[in-house]
Each structure stands twice: as C-alpha cells, then as structure tokens.
C-alpha cells in the first residue's frame, strides 16, 4: 500500500490532547475498564477494524451508558454562552477521554497492547519494508519530508518513520521520531506506539 494512503488512514485515530476536570478523571477511570473489555469482545477482527470501527463503537456505547456523567462534564467544561453546540461539546469530551487514557490503555489493557503490536506489523507489511530495504525506505521517507505541508500530515509522516526505525531495532531514533510527531500534532496512535515501545 502506498505510504500516502497509510498517512491518510492514520488520520482516523488522530486526536488533540486537552486538560481534565474532576469528573473527567472519574469518567476516564471507568472508561479504561469498559473500553478494554469492549475491544476484546471479538478478537478475530483485524487490528485496523479494532482500532477504527470497533474502537468507535466502544466509545459510542460507553458514552450512551454514561450520559449523565458526560453531561455533567460538558456543563463544567463549557460556559453557557459558548457558541459550540451540545453535540460538539460531547464529541470534545470523548476526544479528551481517549487522549488522556491512551498511556494507561497501553499499560493496563493487554488486548489493546496486542492490537497495537499487530497494527504496527501490518504497517510495515503495507509499506513493503523488509530487513533488506528498510534503510533505503527510511532514507526515501526522510528525503520526502519537505513535501509534507501541514502539521497533522507531518505528525503522521514522523509516526511512520518511528515505526520503520523500530523495525530495524533503532529504538532511540524511533522515540525521537515519535516525539517529533507529537510535537507537530498530538495523535493517539503516536502516543500509544511511543508508550508501547517504552514499555517493551
């Protein structure tokens, strides 16, 4: 699969990080357990389906089951005179919930960790990277960096470079590229992959 298509696919799991209220922290603790359990209900799914489709379904289910607490958070976090719609506020709360729990998910949810590992292996396969051509592929990716214009795409680009450096067992460079990616634009995928590398 073309590297530009992969960059587009990674966009789906990119989320911006935000602060936390007291109720947000309470919600996130609850989310960790329920989300991990929900993801693992159908282990036969591919990593991509789990991280994209199943993940979204689990978040929606969690939000429906915890509407009251989420509504409290929305009221706390937004002044009444804000121009943001109620649905946008709820979506924002969901984004914060996932972003703020990603490190804990990697540390405490075996199924999520396993899925990230499989996803990373799939990215390498889709990029066509082998031990023989990995260094050349990395060089070509680095040379193409100037073509990437916006911060979100740059973050995705650096994330792929991090995955490729992991593949050749260059942990220091992989972490460096994950950090560059997070500096450009904070993505849950990058945050999770970085934490996974450190944890291994």
C-alpha positions in Angstrom: 0.0 0.0 0.0 1.2 3.5 -0.8 2.7 5.4 2.1 0.4 8.4 1.4 -2.6 6.1 1.7 -1.2 4.9 5.1 -0.8 8.5 6.2 -4.5 9.2 5.4 -5.6 6.0 7.2 -3.7 7.1 10.4 -5.7 10.4 10.4 -8.7 8.5 11.7 -7.0 7.9 15.1 -5.5 11.3 15.5 -6.9 13.3 18.4 -5.9 16.5 20.2 -5.0 16.4 23.9 -6.9 18.5 26.4 -6.9 19.1 30.2 -9.0 17.3 32.8 -11.7 18.2 35.2 -12.5 16.1 38.4 -15.5 14.4 36.7 -13.4 13.9 33.5 -10.8 11.9 35.6 -13.6 9.8 37.1 -15.0 9.1 33.7 -11.6 8.1 32.3 -11.1 5.5 35.1 -14.4 4.0 34.2 -13.6 4.2 30.5 -10.3 2.2 30.8 -12.1 -0.9 32.1 -15.1 -0.8 29.9 -13.3 0.2 26.7 -10.7 -2.6 27.1 -13.4 -5.1 27.7 -15.4 -3.9 24.8 -12.5 -4.0 22.4 -11.7 -7.6 23.3 -15.2 -8.9 22.6 -14.3 -10.0 19.1 -10.6 -10.9 19.0 -10.9 -12.3 15.5 -11.2 -8.8 13.9 -8.2 -7.3 12.2 -6.1 -4.6 14.1 -7.4 -2.0 11.6 -11.0 -2.8 12.3 -10.4 -2.9 16.0 -8.6 0.4 16.1 -11.0 2.2 13.8 -14.5 0.7 13.6 -14.7 -1.3 16.9 -13.0 1.4 18.8 -15.6 3.9 17.6 -18.4 1.5 18.5 -17.0 1.0 22.0 -16.7 4.8 22.6 -20.3 5.3 21.4 -21.6 2.5 23.7 -19.6 3.9 26.6 -21.0 7.4 26.0 -24.6 6.1 25.9 -24.1 4.2 29.1 -22.6 7.1 30.9 -24.6 10.0 29.5 -25.3 11.6 32.9 -21.7 11.9 33.9 -20.7 13.1 30.4 -23.4 15.8 30.6 -22.0 16.9 33.9 -18.6 17.2 32.3 -20.0 19.2 29.4 -21.6 21.6 31.8 -18.4 22.0 33.8 -16.1 22.5 30.8 -18.1 25.0 28.8 -19.7 28.3 29.8 -23.4 28.7 29.0 -22.7 31.4 26.4 -20.4 29.3 24.3 -21.2 29.0 20.6 -20.2 25.4 20.5 -23.2 23.0 20.1 -24.0 20.4 22.6 -23.0 17.6 20.2 -19.7 19.3 19.6 -19.1 19.5 23.4 -19.9 15.8 23.8 -17.5 14.9 21.0 -14.8 17.1 22.5 -15.3 15.3 25.9 -15.0 11.9 24.1 -11.7 13.1 22.4 -10.3 14.2 25.7 -11.3 10.9 27.3 -9.5 8.8 24.8 -6.4 11.1 24.5 -6.0 11.3 28.3 -6.2 7.5 28.8 -4.0 6.3 25.9 -0.9 5.7 28.0 -2.9 3.8 30.7 -4.6 1.7 28.0 -1.2 0.6 26.7 0.0 -0.2 30.2 -3.1 -1.9 31.5 -5.0 -3.4 28.6 -3.3 -6.4 27.2 -5.7 -6.7 24.3 -5.1 -3.0 23.2 -1.3 -3.5 23.5 -1.5 -6.7 21.4 -3.7 -4.9 18.8 -1.2 -2.0 18.5 1.7 -4.5 18.0 -0.3 -6.3 15.2 -1.2 -2.9 13.7 2.5 -1.9 13.7 3.4 -5.1 11.9 0.7 -4.5 9.4 2.0 -1.0 8.7 5.4 -2.5 8.0 3.9 -5.1 5.6 1.8 -2.4 3.8 4.8 -0.2 3.4 6.7 -3.2 1.8 9.5 -2.8 4.3 11.9 -5.7 4.7 15.2 -6.0 6.6 17.0 -5.7 3.2 15.3 -2.5 2.1 14.4 -0.8 5.4 17.4 1.6 5.4 16.7 2.7 1.8 13.0 3.1 2.7 13.8 5.3 5.7 16.1 7.4 3.5 13.4 7.9 0.9 10.9 8.8 3.6 13.3 11.4 5.2 14.0 12.8 1.7 10.3 13.2 1.1 9.6 15.2 4.3 9.7 18.6 2.6 6.7 17.6 0.5 4.6 17.4 3.7 3.0 20.7 4.4 0.5 20.7 7.3 1.3 19.7 10.9 -1.1 16.8 11.1 0.3 15.1 8.0 3.8 15.8 9.3 2.9 14.1 12.5 1.7 11.0 10.6 4.8 11.0 8.5 7.1 11.1 11.5 5.0 8.3 13.1 5.6 6.1 10.1 9.3 6.9 10.4 9.2 5.9 14.0 7.6 2.6 13.1 10.2 2.0 10.5 13.1 2.7 12.9 11.5 0.3 15.4 11.5 -2.3 12.7 15.3 -2.0 12.4 15.7 -2.0 16.2 16.8 1.6 16.4 14.8 2.4 19.5 16.4 5.8 20.1 15.6 7.1 16.6 12.1 5.6 16.8 11.4 7.5 20.1 12.9 10.6 18.5 10.5 10.4 15.5 7.5 9.7 17.8 8.5 12.8 19.8 8.8 14.9 16.6 5.4 13.6 15.6 3.8 14.6 18.9 5.4 18.0 18.7 3.9 18.6 15.3 0.4 17.3 16.2 -0.6 15.1 19.1 -2.1 11.8 17.8 -3.3 8.9 19.9 -1.7 6.5 17.5 1.7 8.1 18.0 1.3 8.4 21.8 0.2 4.7 22.0 3.1 3.5 19.8 5.6 5.5 21.8 4.4 4.2 25.1 4.3 0.7 23.7 8.0 0.9 22.6 9.0 2.2 26.0 7.0 -0.5 27.8 8.6 -3.3 25.8 
